[in-house]
Amino acid sequence: RFNISQLEEWLRGKNLQQSGAAQTLEPLIQAAQLLQLKKKTSEDAEAICSLCTSLTTQQIVKILNLYTPVNEFEERVTVAFIRDIQTHLQERNDPPQLLLDFKHMFPVLFPFNPSSITMDSIHLPASLNLGFLNKV
């Protein structure tokens, strides 16, 4: 979740919130949140279902099935809990897609800021070995 927050902060810093990148990150954000939530009671299942709107039922179930607790104090997600999630999400009309479209592209527009430096005032140092360039 921390790494995703760093990406979101970078988007804000570059003023790219409206570029579509944040919406593309939404399933990843929800998957990270899903891993952080409690996964025991029916109320937990309802919370997961209301939170994970960008993930399909198949994706949620796959994440829960593959979840491996880090320490010995946590328990694996029970089959009964996963069935409870599936029951809550029966009404969804999800596409039968497990993986995200990793070739998704979105346009980013950068403003053009012309330079006040003219090309004939630029001095190229000899150490750059650009003698083949000629000023016109």
N, C-alpha and C positions, 0 to 999 in steps of 0.2 A: 504494500500500500504506500510505503514511503517513496519508492521509486516512481510510482504513478503520480504522487503528489508533486514530485520534482518536475515531471513532464508538464503537469497542469500549471505549475508556477512559471515554467519556461514559456509556455504559450501565453500566459498573462503578461509576462515581461516583454515579449515580442509583439504584444497586441494582436494575437492571432486567435482570440477566443471565438470569433465569429467565422473562422475559416472552415469549420467542420471537423477539425482534428479532435476537439473535445468530445463530440458526439461519437466519433470513431473509437475513442478510448472507453466509452461508457460500459460496454460489456466486460472489459478488463477490470474496471473499477468495481463493478458489481461482483465479479468473481472473487476479487480480493476481499471484499466485504463479506461475502458468503463464507469464506474460509475463517473469518474472525468471529462470526456469530455463533451463539450456542446452538447445538443441534440435538436436543433431547425431547422436548415436549411438543404438544400440538400447537401451542402458542408460538414456539420457535419456528415451526413449519409455516404458520400463517405469516410471521414476520419475514421469513425468507421469500415466500411467494409474493408478498407486497413489495419487497425491496428489489427483487431480481426481475425487473420488467424488460430489460434488454437481453436477457438470456432466455433461451428456449428451455422447455421442460427437459429435453434430452441433454442439454448442456449442464443444467443444474444437477440432474441425476448422475451424470458422468463425473462431475466434480466431487459430488458426495461419495460416490463409489470409490474413487481413487484417493480420497483424503486419507492421509496417514498422519496420525498425531505425532507431534515432535517429542513430547515427554511422556513418561509413564502415568502421569496424573490424568491425562485426557484419554477418552475412550474413542474407539472407531465409531463411525456413524452406523446405527443399527439398520437392519433391513426394514424393520417396522417403521422407522422414521422416514426412510426413503419412500416407502409405499404411501405414507401419510402425505408427503410432498406431492407424489404423483396424483393422489386423490384430489388434493387442493387445486392442482393445475390441469385437471381433465378438461375444463371448459376452454382452455386456450387453443387457438388455432395457429400453432407454431409451424413454421416451415420445417421440413424434415432435414435440417442442416445442422450438423454437429460442429463443424469448424467454421471460423470466421473467414470472410473473404480477405485474404492477406494482400491481394493485388488492388485493393480499393484505393483510388486516388481522388484527391479533392483539390480544387484550384486554390492557389494562394496568390494574392495580388500584393506586390510591393510597390510603394509609391516611388516615382522617379524624381530624384533630387539632383538637378544639374550642378556640376562643380563650378566654382568660381575661378578655378585654375585653368588657364589656357594651355593648350598642348605645346605651343612654341616657347613657353616659359619653363618647361620641364627640362632638367639637366639629368642625363643618364650617366652615372659613374662608369668609368672604364672597367672597374672590378666586376661588373655584371657580365662582361664579355658579350655585349649586344652590339658590337661594331657593325653587324650586318643590317641594322636598322638605320634608315635614313629619314631625316626630317624633311618634310615636303612643304 
